[in-house]
Amino acid sequence: MTSIAIVGAGPQLGLAIARTFGSQGLDVALISRNRDKLDGLVAKLTAEGINAAAFPADVLDRDALTQALKDAAMKFGSVDVLEYSPVAGLATALTTPAEAEPAHIQHEIEFQLYGAIAATRAVLPTMREAGAGTLLYTTGAGSIDPVPQVGNVNAAAAALRNWVINLHKELDGTGIQAAHVGIDVSIGTPAVPGFPTAQPEEISPVYWELHTTKRDQAELVFSL
């Protein structure tokens, strides 16, 4: 049996990805800050016949994140798929490029890039030993085509995207797939009037495709 660890698991995309992989027989490790919310997601998945467990951790706490992934690997035997998509939410002060101070971008770098690096370092050695594994990282499409109103978030997302595509190149031939998923829609409900919106269940199959049939791709952009 294989397992997926979803870092930043929430009730929309994270839950949809858990269902997509869990319905294919993978065990599901859910990682985010809030234990109560995780327990609720685990209950939903369990009711649907999916084997899931909660491992609370904050991506800004590198030691806790690393331990959560180690605990998940211990429970399920290994972490064979990592999906990284935490959302900072209201904790993020949005700034344009001209307004941004280093601290505005530093927080996002810590959250998006450094958290992803820590998560990857926790699971990659075992994947290398096995000669197999999948590493998937999610950002908004602003990592590719930035929008001034969220300049600091876009800058960090672009750094993560660059790192992931470079990781894909480094891991070529090892049996390990690394890929970036850019989401060019609002998820669930419109964030901006008139902006395209998709339901999480429409997006989550993209991750399964990268894990199974599109392992040669370093990036996939979801848009309508």
N, C-alpha and C positions, 0 to 999 in steps of 0.2 A: 504494500500500500504506500502511496506517495502522499505528500502533504503540501499545502500552500500556506504561507504566512502573509497576511495582509496587514501592512503597517499603515495606520491611519484609518482603520476600519470604522465605517459609519453606516447609517441606515439607508443610504442611497447607493452610490457606486460600489462601496466596499461590500455591502450586503449582496448586491447583484453579482459581483465577481465571486463571492463565496458560494453563491447558489450555482453559478455556471461551473465552477470547478468541483464543488461538492457533489453536484448531480452526476458528474463523471467518475465519482468514486474516490476523490481526494479528501483526505482529512483537512480540516480548516483551522488554522490558528489565527485568532483575531487580536490585534494589538492596537491599543489607543490609550488615552489618558484616563478615561472614565470607566471604572469597574462596573457600575450599575448599568450603563448603556451597553457595555460589552455583554453583560449577562443577559440582557434583553435580546440581543442579536443571537447569542448562542441558543437561547430558548426557541427562537423562531426557526433557526436552522435544524435544531434537534427534532422539532415537531415535523419537519419536512424530511426526516430520515437522513440528515447530513451529520456526520461526526465532527463536532466543532468544540473548541475550548477557548477561553479568554486568558490573555496574558497582558495585564495592564502595564503600560510604560509610556513615558513622555519622550518623544524623539529628541528633545533638548537635553535629556539626561542620558548620555551615551552609555554609561554603565548599566542603567536600568534597561535600556533598549537591547543591549547586547545580551543581558541575562534573560530577558523575555524570549528572545530568539533561541537561546540555548535551552531554555525550559521547554519551548515548543518542540525543538528537535528531540529532546529527551522523551517527551510524551509520545510523539508520533514516529519516532525512529530516525527522522531526518526532516530537514526543510528542503524540499525539492524545487519549489517555486517561491520566489519572493516578489511581492507586489508592494511598491512604496508609493503612497498617495495621501500623506497627512495634509490636513487643511488647518491653517492658523486661525481662520475665522476672525472674530472681533478683536483678537489680540494684535492684529496687524494694522499699523497706521499707513494708509496708502499715500504715496507721494509721486509727483511727476519727476522726471529726470533732473530738471532744473531746481526743484525744491528739495530733492533728497540730500540728506546728510549721510556720511558713512554709516552711522548707527542704524539708519532706516534699512539700508541694504544688508548690513551685517546680520541683523536679526533674521532676515529672510535667508541669507546664506547658511546660517546656523541650522535653520529649520529644514530647508529644502536640500541643499547640497551636503552639508556635513552630516545630517541625519541619515541620508541615503548612503553615504560612505560608511558610516558606522554599521548600518544594517547589513550592507554588503560584506564587510569584513567579518561579520559574525557567521555568515552562511557560506561564503565562497570557498574556504579551505576544504570543507566536506564535499562540496560540489566538485572541486578539482580532483579529490581522491576518487570520487565515483565516475568522473569523466562525463557528467551529465548534470543538467540543472537549467533553470530559467530565472532570469532577473528582469523584472519589468518595473518601469518608473513612469509616473504620470505627472504631467503638468498641463496647464492651460495652453492654448495655442499662442498665447502671448510670448512664450519662449521662442517662437519662430517669427511671428509678426507682432512686435510689441505695440502696446497702447500706452500713450503718455500718462493717462490717469492712474495707472498701476505700474509706474516705471520701476519702482524698487522690487516689486514682486516679479515682474518680467525679467529683471536683471539676474536675479537668483535662479529663476526657472531656466533661463538661457544657459547659465553656468552648469546646472544639473544636466540639461540636454546635451551640452558639449561633452561633459564627463561620461555620460552614458554611451554616446555614439563612439567615443574613444575606447571605452571599455569593451564595446561590441567588437571593435577592431582587434583589441588585445586578445580577446578570448576566441577569436576565429580559429577553428580547428580543434578546440578543446572539448567540444560537445556541450558547451555551456552557451546559452543564448542570453544576450543582454539587449534590451530594446527600450526605446522611449515611446510613450503614447501621448500625443498632443490632442487635447480635447477642445475642439473649436465650436462648442455649443454650450448653452446653459444646461445644467443637469436637473431634471425634474420640473422646475418652474423657471419662467423667464427671469433672468437677472436684470436685463435691460429690455424695455419695450421694443419689440420687433426683432430681437436677436434670436437666431434659431435655437430651439429647445429640443432635447431628446430625453427619453426616459432611461434610467440606468440599465434596464434590461436590453435596451437597444445597443448600448455601448459595450457591455461586458463580454459579448462573444469575440470582440477584437482581441482580448487578452488570451482567450483560448486558442485563437488562430495563431497568434505569435508563439504560443507554447507548443503547438502541434505542427501546423502546416506552413508557417511563415518564419521559420527559424533563421533564415538567412537575412531577414530584414532588421535593420538597426532602428527603424522608426516607422510608426504608423500614425497618421493624423485622422481622427474621427471628425467628420463634418457632414452636414446635410446639404 
